């Protein structure tokens, strides 16, 4: 039996031993910021897809409790590419890092609770490691950020100094007010700046004043796109 066939059998066996449907595995992968449809997993296990991306294999190992050295060896990856658990995995200019992902409930007034987070393994380009580690990663809950973001999407907030509020018009920002942190959209109307909640029918907007301390803005969606110049 070829190594890749052994890997397929190993993944399928581990998944079934945990009584996890392929749909559930796909959902767990999405929580970690990795898009891999149930149909793709089915086709991989059945041999219809010949290869598997490094970040998907790595996340499957975490979810299914598969030994990474064994899985990577079966996938044809040299063990020298597997570093210590703290350092992660480097291959093809990508690296596995551990990130704190903070949960954001879009149905609320914009409050971001820094005590509500999970730690996940995330594979990023090696030239992005510093960017991810030095900034703030957020998981979206609820559907009130549609059509820009959907439940389960993960975004990166870049911490930076405020220059001019007007430059942030129609940007999603993180700010501090009364010792709490909020995520809202900046909106300028008739020359005045406002911070608008995503659940605007309930929480509306208020005018920006000197009490609002700017922290940073949304610049990226995980594994998808650069949002630096996008207006929301």
MOBEL-V543823 format. One record per residue. N is the residue number from 0. RES is the residue in three letters. PHI is phi as a letter, one per 30 degrees, with the letter a starting at -180 (NA if undefined). NEAR is the number of other ideal C-beta (glycine too) atoms within 8 Angstrom. Layout:
# MOBEL-V543823
N;RES;PHI;NEAR, N;RES;PHI;NEAR
This chain:
# MOBEL-V543823
0;UNK;NA;4, 1;UNK;d;5, 2;UNK;e;9, 3;UNK;d;11, 4;UNK;d;9, 5;UNK;d;10, 6;UNK;d;12, 7;UNK;d;12, 8;UNK;d;9, 9;UNK;d;12, 10;UNK;d;14, 11;UNK;d;9, 12;UNK;d;8, 13;UNK;d;11, 14;UNK;d;11, 15;UNK;d;8, 16;UNK;d;6, 17;UNK;c;8, 18;UNK;h;4, 19;UNK;c;11, 20;UNK;d;5, 21;UNK;d;11, 22;UNK;d;7, 23;UNK;d;8, 24;UNK;d;15, 25;UNK;e;12, 26;UNK;d;8, 27;UNK;d;10, 28;UNK;d;14, 29;UNK;d;11, 30;UNK;e;9, 31;UNK;d;11, 32;UNK;i;10, 33;UNK;c;10, 34;UNK;d;6, 35;UNK;a;9, 36;UNK;d;7, 37;UNK;e;9, 38;UNK;d;6, 39;UNK;d;9, 40;UNK;d;12, 41;UNK;e;9, 42;UNK;d;9, 43;UNK;d;12, 44;UNK;d;10, 45;UNK;d;7, 46;UNK;i;8, 47;UNK;d;5, 48;UNK;c;8, 49;UNK;d;4, 50;UNK;b;5, 51;UNK;b;9, 52;UNK;d;6, 53;UNK;e;12, 54;UNK;d;10, 55;UNK;d;11, 56;UNK;d;12, 57;UNK;d;13, 58;UNK;d;13, 59;UNK;d;13, 60;UNK;d;12, 61;UNK;d;9, 62;UNK;d;10, 63;UNK;c;12, 64;UNK;h;7, 65;UNK;c;11, 66;UNK;d;6, 67;UNK;d;10, 68;UNK;d;8, 69;UNK;d;9, 70;UNK;d;15, 71;UNK;d;14, 72;UNK;d;10, 73;UNK;d;11, 74;UNK;d;11, 75;UNK;i;6, 76;UNK;c;10, 77;UNK;d;5, 78;UNK;d;8, 79;UNK;d;4, 80;UNK;d;10, 81;UNK;c;9, 82;UNK;c;7, 83;UNK;d;4, 84;UNK;e;4, 85;UNK;d;4, 86;UNK;d;5, 87;UNK;i;11, 88;UNK;c;13, 89;UNK;c;10, 90;UNK;a;7, 91;UNK;h;4, 92;UNK;i;6, 93;UNK;b;12, 94;UNK;b;11, 95;UNK;d;11, 96;UNK;b;12, 97;UNK;c;7, 98;UNK;b;10, 99;UNK;d;7, 100;UNK;c;13, 101;UNK;d;13, 102;UNK;d;11, 103;UNK;b;10, 104;UNK;c;8, 105;UNK;d;12, 106;UNK;d;8, 107;UNK;c;9, 108;UNK;d;8, 109;UNK;j;11, 110;UNK;d;9, 111;UNK;c;11, 112;UNK;c;7, 113;UNK;d;7, 114;UNK;c;4, 115;UNK;c;6, 116;UNK;a;9, 117;UNK;b;7, 118;UNK;c;7, 119;UNK;b;10, 120;UNK;d;11, 121;UNK;b;13, 122;UNK;c;12, 123;UNK;b;10, 124;UNK;d;8, 125;UNK;d;9, 126;UNK;d;5, 127;UNK;c;8, 128;UNK;e;11, 129;UNK;d;6, 130;UNK;d;9, 131;UNK;d;13, 132;UNK;d;8, 133;UNK;c;6, 134;UNK;b;11, 135;UNK;c;9, 136;UNK;c;15, 137;UNK;b;14, 138;UNK;c;13, 139;UNK;d;14, 140;UNK;c;9, 141;UNK;i;9, 142;UNK;c;7, 143;UNK;d;8, 144;UNK;c;11, 145;UNK;d;7, 146;UNK;c;2, 147;UNK;d;6, 148;UNK;b;8, 149;UNK;c;8, 150;UNK;e;7, 151;UNK;j;8, 152;UNK;d;11, 153;UNK;b;12, 154;UNK;b;14, 155;UNK;c;15, 156;UNK;c;15, 157;UNK;d;11, 158;UNK;d;8, 159;UNK;a;6, 160;UNK;d;4, 161;UNK;d;6, 162;UNK;c;4, 163;UNK;b;6, 164;UNK;e;9, 165;UNK;d;7, 166;UNK;d;6, 167;UNK;c;11, 168;UNK;e;10, 169;UNK;i;7, 170;UNK;c;11, 171;UNK;c;10, 172;UNK;b;15, 173;UNK;c;11, 174;UNK;b;12, 175;UNK;c;9, 176;UNK;b;8, 177;UNK;h;4, 178;UNK;i;3, 179;UNK;b;7, 180;UNK;c;10, 181;UNK;b;13, 182;UNK;c;11, 183;UNK;b;13, 184;UNK;c;11, 185;UNK;d;16, 186;UNK;b;11, 187;UNK;c;9, 188;UNK;b;6, 189;UNK;h;3, 190;UNK;i;4, 191;UNK;c;7, 192;UNK;c;12, 193;UNK;b;12, 194;UNK;c;16, 195;UNK;c;11, 196;UNK;d;13, 197;UNK;d;11, 198;UNK;c;11, 199;UNK;d;9, 200;UNK;d;4, 201;UNK;c;7, 202;UNK;c;8, 203;UNK;i;8, 204;UNK;b;10, 205;UNK;b;6, 206;UNK;d;7, 207;UNK;d;9, 208;UNK;b;5, 209;UNK;d;3, 210;UNK;d;6, 211;UNK;d;10, 212;UNK;c;7, 213;UNK;d;10, 214;UNK;c;10, 215;UNK;l;11, 216;UNK;b;11, 217;UNK;d;11, 218;UNK;b;9, 219;UNK;a;11, 220;UNK;c;11, 221;UNK;e;11, 222;UNK;h;6, 223;UNK;b;4, 224;UNK;a;5, 225;UNK;d;6, 226;UNK;c;10, 227;UNK;e;6, 228;UNK;c;4, 229;UNK;d;6, 230;UNK;c;5, 231;UNK;c;7
